[in-house]
């Protein structure tokens, strides 16, 4: 470890690690091959406190900080990237948006259900035609009496078919600048016109539920509006900052898991009369991997601590996500290389780590977007 975690975070880390080894590792490969969301894990995760890690105790959560959130996501990813993605998105996006900008009535309706696992949270920003250019979204919400009519399509939505509710970003004012004319709404599954129209087939994170959503004349009352009218995109940028810490932690966990597997294999696999770990080429890959992952962890924990201290951390979150995702991708790729031909088969876990980690360079802001954020700060 680059530095010592606080005692309560160490206990949390050990508890989640033991849970993942017992409840997740034996099944992760099968879930991935079947592309099946493991709904049986949800009540167990809730009992562990993982689904309400940042939700205050008064709403049924664990009431811990962003550093704890990062630790949990890292430990889940060490064994299964799909599980880490579920935990990260549930806590950081859908639930996180309500925690940050919801009114008291909304918090009391949704946060206890999210912490208990009764309702998983989804968060819908991305659309088929707007990914990195997220402010260019085309979903609309038009006032209709005491509420709003929502129409549009969302893409790549985690928990899209299994979530109990979804925070949806929609354009409410076409006359405002793109970033100023967007509002957030809470839409519950089962609302007429709200459909999970297409479950997506993916390269990695296959047991995380990802779907296309459609909204066809969906009516929600004004009490379902989350935050101020036309201010949703500005709020969203704050939500994404914390989300980038969690995706960085996911990358770190996947890299750690792959490095552990590669190190073990390097001790056991014999070529030319000695374990491959005694060959300098293998040693260099392992040494580089450990160094890069430790550096990534320092960046992640710095961003998390700044967030918890109430200090600006947007640039630090981008730096953490950029470095951690690219470093972990290299580590996972090297782990496959160390395993040789076996690494290219599904018999060994490292190929799944490599497939899963690629998402971390794309989701919640691509590496290119992170470089833009960092550069703009430097040039400001």
N, C-alpha and C positions, 0 to 999 in steps of 0.2 A: 504493500500500500504506500502511495506517495506521502500520506500523512495520516495521523490518527483521527478517526471519526469520533465524535462525542459518544459517550457510553450508551445512551438510548438508541443512537443510530447503529452502533455496533450490534446491539441486541436485535434490532429490527432486521439488519442485514443477515444475521445468523438464522433468524426465524424464517425469513423468506427463502433463504438458500436451502434450508432443510426441507421446507414445504415443496420447493421446485424439484429437488432431487427425488422426493418420495412420490409426489402426485403428478408431476409433469414429465420428467425425463423418460420414464418407461413408456409413455404414450405419445410423445411429441411426433415421432416419425410417422406413426399410423394416422394421427390427425392430419399431418401434412399431406400424406399420400391420398387420404380420403377427401381432402379439402373440406373438412368438417369442423364447424365451430364447436368447441367442447363446452356445451352449456352446463354440463355437470360440474364444471369447475367454479361456476359463478357463485353459488352459495358458500363454497369453501373459501374463495377469495374474500367474500364479504365477511365471513367469520374471522378471518385473519386480519381484517381491518384494511386490506389493500384497496378496496373499492371506495373508501372514504378517507384516504390517507391525509388529505388536506382539508376535509370538511370538518368544521368545528364540532366539538362534542355535543353541543346543544342541538345539533341537527343529526346526531347519530354517528358522526365520523370519529376518526382518530385524532384530529386536530393537530397534526404534525406539520412540518415546514417543507419548503421546496427541496431542501437537501435530502430529507427523508424520501420525498417523492422520487428524486433522482436515484437514490440507493435502491428503492424497490424496483424501479424499471430496469436498472442495470442487472440486478439479480435474476429477474424474470428472463431477460434477454440472454443471459449466460447459458440458459438451458433451451429457451424457445422464443424466437423473435416474434412469432405470432401472438403469444401471450403478452409479451412486453408491449406490443402495439395496442392490444386491447386495453391493458391497464393504463398506458400513457394517454390514449385518446379519451377514454372515459373520464379520467381524473383531470386532465389538463385542458380539454377543449369544451365538450358539452357541459360537464359539471362545473368546470373552472369558469366558464362564461357566466353561469348563474351565480356562482359564489362571488364573482367580482362585481357584477352589474345588476343582479336581480334584486327586486324589492323583498320585503320581509315575507309577504304572502307567497311569492314564488319560491323563496328559499325553503319555507316550511312545507310546501307541497312536493318539491322535487328532490331536495338534498337528502332527506332521510331515506327515500326510496332508492336513490342512487347508492348511498352508503350500504344499504342492506342487500343490494343486488336485485331487488324487486324490479327495478328499471335500470338498464344500461343506458348510457348517454351517447348520442351521436351528435355530430356537429357538421353542418352543411354550408360550406363556402364555395368550393371548387365546382366548376361547371364544364360541360364538354368543350366549350370555347374559351374558357378563362381559367388558366392554371396559375402561372406566375403573375400574369396580369389580372389578379383576382378582383381588382376594383371594377373591372369591365364586365361584371356579372350581369346577366340578362333576366334573371328571375325577378318578378315584380310583386309588390304588395300594394293594393289600392284600397283606400278607405271605402267602407261599405257600412253605413249606419254606425253601430256601436263597435265595429271591428274592422277586419281587413280581409281581402281576397288575395290569395297567393297563387301565382301561376309560374311554372318554370321547371327546369330539370337540373339536378345536381349529380356530380360524378365523383367516383373514388371515395365514397363516404363510409368510414369505418363504423361498425355496428349498424350499418344501413338496414339490414333485415331483422336484426335481433334487438335493437334498441327500443326502450320504452318511450323515449321522447327524443326529439331532435331540435337543436338550435339551428334555425335557418336564417341566412342572410339574404335579404331581398331589397331591390331598389324601390324606394318610396318617393323619390323626388328626381325626376329626369332633368329638371332645370338647374339643379345644383351640380357642382363639380363631382366627378365620380366618387371620390372618397367621402363626400359630405352628404350624399343622397341615399344612403343605405341604412337599413334598420334591421335589428335582430328580433326574431320571434321564436317562441317555444311551441312546437307542434307535437302533439302526442300521437303515437302510432294508433291507428284505428280511426283517426279523424277522416271523415269522408273526403275523397279526392287525393289523399296522401298515400302513395304507393311505392313500395320497393320493387321497382320494375325490372331490375336486372342485377343478378349477383355476378360479380366479375371473376373471371379466371385469371390468375396472376402467376408471375414468375417465382415469387417468393411470398413468405408470410401467408401461406395458403390456408391455414386454419383460423386466420383472422377474417372476420366477416366484412367484406367490402362490396358496396353495391351502388347502382345508379338509382336515384330517387326521382320521382315525378310528383308535381303538385298541380292538380287540375281543379281550379276554382275552389281551393281550400279556404274555408272560412275559419278565422280565429278571432276571438274577442280581443278588445284592446288590453285586457288584463294579461294576455299572452305576449304582449310586446315586451321585449327585454331591453331595458335601457331607454335612452332618449330617441325620439324620432330623428332619423337622418344622421345619427351619431354611431351607428353600429359598426361601420368599417374602422373608425378610429379606435373603438373598443377592441375590435378584432386584432389590431396590431399589437395591443398589450397582451391579449390572450396568446398570440403566436410567439411572443418573446419567451414566455414560460414554456410553451410547447416545444420550442427549439432546445431548451435544456433537457427535456425528457427524451427527445429523439437523439440527442447527443449521448445521453445515458444508455439508450437502447443500443446504439452503435458500439459504445464501450463494452457493454455486456456481451454482445455477439462476438466482439474481438477477443475479449477475455476467455470466453468459452472455447473459441477456436484455438487460441494459443495454448490453453491447457491440454486440449486434445492433441495438438501437434507435438507438444513437449513430451507427452506420454508416449506417443507413437515413436518419436525420435529415440527414446530410451529402449524401446522394445524391438524395433525393426533392424535387422542385421543385414548389411551388405559388405562385401569384400572383407569379411571376417570380423567386423565390429559394428556396434550400433551406429545408425546413421547420425545420431547426435554427436558423435565424435568427429564427423566430417565438418570442416570449417564452413563450407557453404551453408549447411543446415544451421550451424551455430549462429552465423551472421543474421539469418532470417529470424531466428528466435530472439536474439538480442535486440534487433531493430524493433521487433514487434512489442516486446516488453517496454522499451523506452518510449515508443510512440503512444502506447496505451496509458502509461503513467502520466505522460504530458497531457494527454486528452483529459484524464481524470482531474488533473489540477485545473484546467480551464473550465470544466463542468462545475466543479465545486466552487470555484471563484464566482461564476455567474449565479449559482444557487444562493450563495451566501450574500451577495449583493442584493439579490431579489428579496431575501428574508430580512435584510437590514433596511429595506425601503429605499435603497439607492438606485440610480439609473443602472440598467444592466443590459439594455437592448443590444449594444455592440458586443458585449462580452458573451451574450447568448449566441449571437451569430458566429463569433470566433470559435466558441466551443463546438457548435454543431458542424461547422465547416471542417475543423481539424479532426474532430472525433470520427465523423462519418467517413472521411477519406482515409484516415489512418486505419480504421477498423476494416474497411474494404480491402486495403492492402494486406493486413494481417490475415484476414480470412482467405484471401487468394493465396498467400504464402503457405497457409496451413494445408490447403488442398495440394499445393505443389510438394510439400513435405511428405504427404501421404502417397504421392505418385499416382499410379493407376487406380489404387484403391480409393483415393480421394475423389475420383471422378465417378464413383459408384454410390448408390444410396445405402450401401452396407455401412458406411461410415458417416458420422454426423456432420463432418466439416462442409460437405457440399450444401447442406441445408443452411448452415451459417452464412456461406457465401451468397446464396440466393436471397436470404432474408436481409442481409446487411445493405444490399444495393438500394433498398428503399430509403435508407437514411440519408443518401445523397440527393434524394428527390423530394420526399414528403416534407410538408411544413416549410417550404422554401428551399429551392434547389441550391446546390453549391454556388452556382452563378449568382443567385439572388443574395446569398450571404456575402459574397465578395462585393457586391454592389453596396450593401448596407455598410460594410466596414470601410470601403473606399469613400463613400459619401461623408461618413463621420470624419475621416482624415482630412478631407478637402473642404469641410464646412468652414 
